[in-house]
């Protein structure tokens, strides 16, 4: 009983932390529970029974396997437990979702006892998480004349697992809770520094917003029984930033509904809203749980007689409130008529976009997974029976405009679409199932992805996925006890599942903490690919990539598919000449600033940015695509020239080969297969059979933005503007300022060069600047700390071979050592250069941080409150974002440089250059799908 006594000890520890017993996933512990349940005299019998029934995780956990087999014994009469009748045993099996429970149900349904078989068949009719082996058993039994198998398949063909569910309520009463003003980052809902606890849902729930906010939500629930609390981003967008299933899980935990009485701390159906709606990634995550996400539009721009926005003294539009949603306001969601109404029934705003036929299905089914698996199950059953599936689900929205060409993303979706009848060409707005080619899982959400895979009973990666990678970059900085407990477990699970893993569970190859986006950018070897990754910065410069929650990543790994609408596109082109003293990062920032000036509103939000950037290799182009997450774009696509794409693919091949040489390939030879695919793609381009992806000349765009390089004469800085009087303007990425704005006097407490926004060229810039300063002044002295983290190990190897690493080592007061990784996060910094381990480092915010209240200048993408730097009572922390040369110079000076100081410092240094393509590559090419 050692496992059980250990569990009791853990329970006492958690009780002191205000927590309930942790859900059980260990089959060996469940075996001990069963021994005590069957022992009528055991003093632990009652507690063991409670743990077995109400605290054992379902899906494919080893605990679920043991639980399912014991329930089978009870149903067959081989075990007698007074509290668990055979009927109750069937009910428990019905809540276990799949894997071992479905195997047991199939055993019973296809067994010799007719009465038990009929009961098992009835339960099977409610299940949707069946995989190929399960469906094959049913199909074989049907062909052999089994009546129960026929009955179950007929039910599946009618989709009764869906039609017999209760309908979504016509009216849903809600009471409002303003979580914050302005854009709400998922960091507020699930802080990055608490990433280690995400798989422990109750513990992680304690970190949502603040304890005071949690108490306020509970008080609203007590005051308004029968109403659901709706969390609101007032004057902002809900769920910007990182793609976090844990953020939605936390909201659901505090304000949602319990998914099953037998599965603790798994809640669904949260209601969230924002003045400007829900960010695209967060909206997808809300769908996973069958939740509701509303665009309130409760503040609008005040306009003059000509309909133009009236601006305040700061140049920002003045907002007028159309209706109040202050905390405690009771509203009615009229789901039938798709309106949001006040307590008297007066219509406030149309919410049809939140109640599309597809979203209503997710709500009814308790989440999008059940719909995805259910459609697949219905198709299989109908084909097996030789009948047409009963029209039950909302048909895919298929929009086709006669005579209209295709944007790049439309071409990719048409190439990868699944289930489109008659070879129909689809345009933006169509809702479609697509094949996913590449999948990425990062380490702080990976544990949740593993849980989701277990919950949906998946045991092996879908054979139609070209490649998948599990990173170790988000926990690279500090190998503490939390990482030591979580990461090896995660790597073992993913490696067994068929994913290429950064760490080898067998310990054969060296652990690789390379930034996931860089690895995914390399293993994407087809510009027509669709990529899904568990991070908002899954933005490849080849193909089209979508950041996703851990659940959508799990679904892509298990099925090789995703379901989403084809987004509209915004075309971005360039004109003019880039100044020699400018870095490409300044072009990226200027794109956002010029777009806002040209369009007034952020036309990028929720759309694909099709950037015509054909002269930049994939590494450098990634700087643009990566930033598009902060532009609030859904995704981005680089339109590349043929020769540039070929060179990028050759680089990708060499890096994949390095991974193979390290021993990272698996039994399926996934990495070798990617090299073969790259060779095939290169051959297509060279032969002219299929040139680099490009839109048609008559493609239709939501908007077109032209970036004038001639207007960019000094470095640009993205400023969180932490003291803006308008709270909604703080911590956005829309405040882009020239370096001269700061007059060369703004104190900088720490500089950071790293994260996915930098490439090899940035590391060489650091080295060149140090050499220049040393030559001019005899040595380099830092007036502020400079943290440098290369994104990948192979970049470090190349810098060593080319002689650049030596100067970095010379001025470093700390250099990472993989044999002795840090076991504690740094809390204080000296005015020296820190050479950190490849990975996310400060950008992630879950391990290393700047000192509280610091002003940080960084190459990263994160300027959210509390992410890179936290506040003190006296001073707000600031995370300003700039190019590598600006960050390095600021650390040397201890302040922001003047424009003249900057120009002098970069003279003769090879910055990342860019020139617009001389011609639009491949326009009006016609590609057959």
Buried (B, 14 or more C-beta within 10 A) or exposed (E): BEBBEEBBEEBEEBEEEEBEBBBBBBBEBBBBBBBBBBEEEBEBBEBBBEBBBBBBBBBBBBBBBBBBBBBBBBBBEEBEBEEBEBEBBBBBBBBBBBBBBBBBBBBBBBBEEEEBBBBBBBBBBBBBBBBEEBBEBBBEBBEEEBEBBBBBBBBBBBBBBBEEBEEBEEEBBBBBBBBBBBBBBBBBBBBBBBBBBBBBBBBBBBBBBEEEBBEBBEEBBEEBEEBBBBBBBBBBBBBBBBBBBBBBBBBBBBBBBBBBEBBBBBBBBBBBBBBBBBBBBBBBBBBBBBBBBBBBBBBEBEEEEEEEBEEEEEEBBEBEEEBEBEBBBEBBBBBEEBBBBBEEEEEBBBBEBBBBEBBBBBBBBBBBBBBBBBBBBBBBBBBBBEEEBBEBBBEBBBBEEEEBBBBBBBBBBBBBBBEBEEEEBBBBEBBBBBBBBBBBBBBBBBBBBBBBBBBBBBBBBBEEBBBBBBBBBBBBBBBBEBBEEBBEBBBBBBBEBBBBBBBBBEEEBEBBBBBBBBBBBBBBBBBBBBBBBBBBBBBBBBBBBBBBBBBBBBBBBBBBBBBBBBBBBBBBBBEBEBBEBBBBBBBBBBBBBBBBEBBEEBBBBBBBBBBBBBBBBBBBBBBBBBBBBBBBBBBBBBBBBBBBBBBBBEBBBEBBEBBBEBEBBBEBEBBBBBBEBBBEBBEBBEEEEBBBBBBBEEBBBBBBBBBEBEEBBBBBBBBBBBEBEBEBBBBBBBBBBBBBEBEBEBBBBBBBBBBBBBBBBBBBBBBBBBBBBBEEEEEBEBEBBBBBBBBBBBBBEBBEEEEBBEBBEBBBBBEBEEEEBBEEEBEEBEBBBBBBBBBBBBBBBBBBBBBBBBBBBBBBBBBBBBBBBBBEEEEBBBBBBBBBBBBBBBBBBBBBBBBEBBBBBBEEBEBBBBEBBEEBBBBEBEBEB
